[in-house]
Amino acid sequence: MRLHQKLCKIHGIKETIASKFIMYTVRDLKIGNIPLSELDLVSGYLLDEWHNQKWAQRLEDPSYGGRKGLLEEIVEHLKSDAIAIDYFWTLDREYCSKGRCQECDL
């Protein structure tokens, strides 16, 4: 969390970008010795990103096959890698925003 706060002090970097930076360096590049389960403090900021927020709303919307409390269940299942919630960004960008619904496994 201290790293996240320090990153947010850099001009132009807000909470979501700081979380993505941590995600890319710690999880994807495997830099540092931080258990992924401890990144839940910064993962919540990823839901503020537009693509992720859109999916979070869909999970709670019955017209899209969602239901109340589904997002919380998913977050609970992601405790071992909380930052994986950013997968919604990729899902929306690669499939939803391009109208590739038939190709999507969901």
Rosetta blueprint (number, residue, H / E / L):
1 M L
2 R H
3 L H
4 H H
5 Q H
6 K H
7 L H
8 C H
9 K L
10 I L
11 H L
12 G L
13 I L
14 K L
15 E H
16 T H
17 I H
18 A H
19 S H
20 K H
21 F H
22 I H
23 M H
24 Y H
25 T H
26 V H
27 R H
28 D H
29 L L
30 K L
31 I L
32 G L
33 N L
34 I L
35 P L
36 L H
37 S H
38 E H
39 L H
40 D H
41 L H
42 V H
43 S H
44 G H
45 Y H
46 L H
47 L H
48 D H
49 E L
50 W H
51 H H
52 N H
53 Q H
54 K H
55 W H
56 A H
57 Q H
58 R H
59 L H
60 E L
61 D L
62 P H
63 S H
64 Y H
65 G L
66 G L
67 R L
68 K L
69 G L
70 L H
71 L H
72 E H
73 E H
74 I H
75 V H
76 E H
77 H H
78 L L
79 K H
80 S H
81 D H
82 A H
83 I H
84 A H
85 I H
86 D H
87 Y H
88 F H
89 W H
90 T H
91 L H
92 D H
93 R H
94 E H
95 Y H
96 C H
97 S L
98 K L
99 G L
100 R L
101 C H
102 Q H
103 E H
104 C L
105 D L
106 L L
